Amino acid sequence: MHLLERRQFVPADLETVFRFFEDPLNLETITPPWMNFEVKSSTDDVVQKGTEIGYRLRWLVFPMAWKSRISEYESGVLFADEMIRGPYKRWYHRHLFRSVQGGVEVRDVVEYELPCGPLGQLVHRCVVRSQLEAIFDYRRDTIERMFGVADQNVMDKCDDRLKSAT
């Protein structure tokens, strides 16, 4: 099992940020163009527990279908999408939101596992991990362009609070 964690500060109010993320179509906006990512279907206009979303994307040269279900949802706090069909053996992505001074802390926690045992591990080391990092880097940069960049002093204060809480 692999873990990818990202944290970003968004200088906007919680309601606006959460509303943006809970719209399935906005996933196309924050996904790199080289993935040819397209939302093909969604059982709901806004995610809620039980929403199923179908996607098409391209990994390297391979077209893929992906279907996920929202398995956790708490308005303004979190939602989690779990792959029910796609390229991974397991994919569980928690999106967490928290109001902080000057904006919102957005955290992504992704637990994932590739199929094919040792071959999957090799592909992970050679290609998958770096591509996931690039996808989340693109996502961060796009969100910064859309919402602005949080003040570094605010981010440092939040980091200090998180460290003292652990």
C-alpha positions in Angstrom: 0.0 0.0 0.0 1.3 3.5 -0.9 0.4 6.8 0.6 0.4 10.3 -1.0 -0.4 13.3 1.1 -0.7 16.9 0.0 -1.7 20.0 1.8 -2.5 23.4 0.3 -3.7 26.7 1.8 -6.4 28.5 -0.3 -7.1 32.2 0.5 -10.9 31.9 0.3 -13.8 31.0 2.5 -14.6 27.4 3.3 -18.0 27.4 1.6 -16.5 28.6 -1.7 -13.6 26.2 -1.6 -15.7 23.2 -0.6 -18.4 24.0 -3.2 -15.7 24.1 -5.9 -14.3 20.7 -5.0 -17.7 19.0 -4.6 -18.7 19.7 -8.2 -17.5 16.6 -10.2 -17.0 18.6 -13.4 -14.3 20.8 -11.7 -12.1 17.7 -11.7 -11.5 18.3 -15.4 -10.2 21.8 -14.6 -7.6 20.7 -12.1 -6.4 17.6 -13.9 -3.4 18.1 -16.3 -4.4 18.3 -20.0 -1.9 15.5 -20.9 -4.2 13.0 -19.1 -7.1 13.8 -21.5 -9.4 13.5 -18.5 -13.1 13.7 -19.0 -16.0 13.2 -16.6 -18.4 11.0 -18.5 -21.1 10.6 -15.9 -22.2 11.5 -12.4 -25.2 10.3 -10.5 -25.4 13.7 -8.8 -24.6 17.3 -9.7 -22.8 17.8 -6.4 -21.0 15.0 -4.6 -22.7 13.4 -1.6 -22.3 10.0 0.0 -23.1 7.3 -2.6 -22.4 9.5 -5.7 -20.8 7.5 -8.5 -18.7 9.3 -11.1 -17.4 7.8 -14.4 -14.3 9.1 -16.1 -12.2 8.6 -19.1 -8.5 9.3 -19.1 -5.2 8.5 -20.8 -2.2 7.1 -19.0 0.8 7.3 -21.2 -0.7 6.0 -24.4 -3.4 3.8 -22.8 -7.0 5.0 -22.7 -8.7 4.0 -19.4 -12.1 4.0 -17.8 -12.4 4.8 -14.1 -15.4 4.8 -11.9 -15.5 6.0 -8.3 -18.0 6.2 -5.5 -18.1 8.8 -2.7 -17.9 6.6 0.3 -17.6 9.4 3.0 -19.1 12.8 3.0 -19.5 15.6 5.6 -20.4 19.0 4.1 -17.7 21.5 4.6 -15.3 19.0 6.2 -14.5 16.1 3.9 -15.4 13.6 1.2 -13.7 10.5 0.0 -13.7 8.9 -3.4 -13.0 5.2 -3.7 -12.2 3.6 -7.0 -14.7 0.9 -7.9 -13.4 0.2 -11.4 -10.1 1.4 -12.8 -6.3 0.8 -13.1 -5.4 0.4 -9.4 -5.9 -2.5 -7.1 -7.0 0.0 -4.5 -7.5 3.8 -4.6 -9.0 5.7 -1.7 -8.7 9.5 -1.8 -9.8 11.6 1.1 -10.3 15.4 0.5 -10.2 17.2 3.9 -11.1 20.9 4.4 -10.5 23.1 7.4 -10.9 26.8 8.0 -7.7 28.5 9.1 -6.7 32.1 9.5 -6.7 33.7 6.1 -8.4 30.8 4.2 -8.8 27.1 4.0 -6.4 24.2 4.5 -7.1 21.6 1.8 -5.6 18.2 2.4 -5.5 15.2 0.1 -4.7 11.8 1.5 -4.5 9.0 -1.1 -4.0 5.4 -0.2 -3.4 3.3 -3.3 -2.1 0.0 -4.4 -1.1 -1.2 -7.9 -2.0 -4.7 -9.2 0.5 -7.2 -10.4 2.6 -7.6 -7.3 6.3 -7.1 -7.9 5.8 -5.8 -11.4 3.3 -3.3 -10.1 5.9 -2.2 -7.5 8.5 -1.7 -10.3 6.1 0.3 -12.4 5.3 2.4 -9.3 8.9 3.2 -8.6 9.7 3.9 -12.3 6.6 5.8 -13.4 3.5 5.9 -11.3 4.7 7.8 -8.2 6.4 10.6 -10.2 3.3 10.9 -12.4 1.0 11.2 -9.3 3.3 13.8 -7.9 3.1 15.7 -11.2 -0.7 15.5 -11.3 -1.0 16.9 -7.8 1.6 19.6 -8.6 -0.5 20.6 -11.5 -3.6 20.6 -9.3 -1.9 22.8 -6.7 -0.7 25.3 -9.4 -4.2 25.5 -11.0 -5.9 26.1 -7.7 -3.4 28.8 -6.9 -4.2 30.5 -10.3 -7.9 30.3 -9.6 -8.0 31.3 -5.9 -4.7 33.1 -5.4 -1.7 32.1 -3.3 -2.0 32.1 0.5 0.2 34.4 2.5 3.4 32.6 3.6 3.1 33.9 7.1 -0.3 32.3 7.4 1.0 29.0 6.2 3.9 29.1 8.6 1.5 29.8 11.5 -0.6 26.9 10.5 2.4 24.6 10.2 3.5 25.6 13.7 0.0 24.9 15.1 0.0 21.5 13.4 3.4 20.6 14.8 2.5 21.6 18.4 -0.7 19.6 18.2 1.2 16.4 17.5 
